[in-house]
Amino acid sequence: MARNVLGTTLQSCSTDPLTGFTRSGSCETGPEDIGSHTVCAMMTEEFLAFSVSKGNDLSTPRPEYGFPGLMPGDRWCLCASRWHEAAEAGFAPPVILEATHERALEVVNLGDLKYHALR
């Protein structure tokens, strides 16, 4: 059973839009998930703009990949390294701790995640 950063059962991040490396709605992960899509975060305008500036446009729909494009308020499983990069730059989106996979702790520390936890 997958666990979150709090040590409890991993909760769903989003089914609308459907997120997760495996598109299960959960930030579950495995050896094939090289990017570690483990941080469940609520998108903000600032983070989406930051992501575009880093070459990863998460706002534009890409129907050929089944990707609807994200808007502020959507929840999405982010790569732990991108979330960390955004946090360092002051653009970290709020985190849903119960839906953030424990593997994220290989890249970011729990204190940073808690500081940015959705309240």
N, C-alpha and C positions, 0 to 999 in steps of 0.2 A: 504494500500500500504506500502510495506517494505521500510524503510529508512536506509541510510548509516550513517557513523559517522560524515559526514558533514551536515546532516540534509536534504539531497536531496534524490531523488528516488534511491534505491539500483540498481546498475548495475550488469550485469553478470560477474562472475569471470572466468569461463572456461567451454567450452563445449568439449574441446579436450585436456586433458582428461576431461570427464564429472565429475564435482565436486559438492559439496554441500551435506548437510545431507540428503536432499531429492533427490539428483542426478538430480537437475534441471539446474545446471550450475551456480546457484546463492548461496550465503552464507546466504540464508533465514534460519530462525530458528523457533522453536516452543517449547512447553512444553516438548515434547518427546526427544528433543535434549539436553540431560543432559550435554554433553561435550561442548556445545556452539560452534559449528563449524562455527564461524562468522568472522574470519579474513581471507581475501583474500590475499594470499602472493605468491610471485614468488620464487620457490624453488631454493636453492643454494646447492652446494656440501657440504658446511660447515653445513648448517641446516640439510640436510638429514643424515649426519654422526652423528650429535648431537641427532637427533630423534632416530636413531638406538641405540645409547648409553643409551637412556632412555627407551628402550624396545619397541619402535614403529617403525618398519621397513617400511618406505614408499617407498622404492626403488624396492623391490621385487614384481613382479606381483603375484597377488592372483586371478587367473581366477575363482575360485569357488565362489568368492565374487564379481565378475565383476570389480576387481581392476587391472588396467594395470601396476601399479608400476610407480613411478614418477622419472623424470630426472631433472637436473638443467634447469631452464627456464620455466618449467611447472608452471601453476598457480593452487592453491589448497586452499580450505576452511579449515583452520586449527582451532583446538580448541584454544579458546582465552587464556586459561591457559597455553597451551604448547608454544604458541607464546611468552607469557610473560616470561615463564621460559627460553626460548631461548634468549630473549632480555637481561634478567638478567645475563646470562652466556656469552653474547657477540656474539651470533650466530643467531640473529633475521634475518629472510629473509625479503626482501623488501615487503612493504604492498601496495596494491592498495586500496586507501581510498574510492573511489567511489563505490567499490564492497565489502567493509567491513561493515557488518551489525551493526547498532547502539547498539545492545545488547552487542557487544564486550566491550563497555565502562563500563560495569559492572565489568570487570576484568582488563582491561588496560586503561591507560589514553590517551586522544587524543594527548597530547604533544608527548608521546612516539611513537604513531602510525605515527604522522606527521614527526617525526625525521627519521623514517625508511621508509617513503613513497618512492615508486618507482618514480624516476625522469626521 
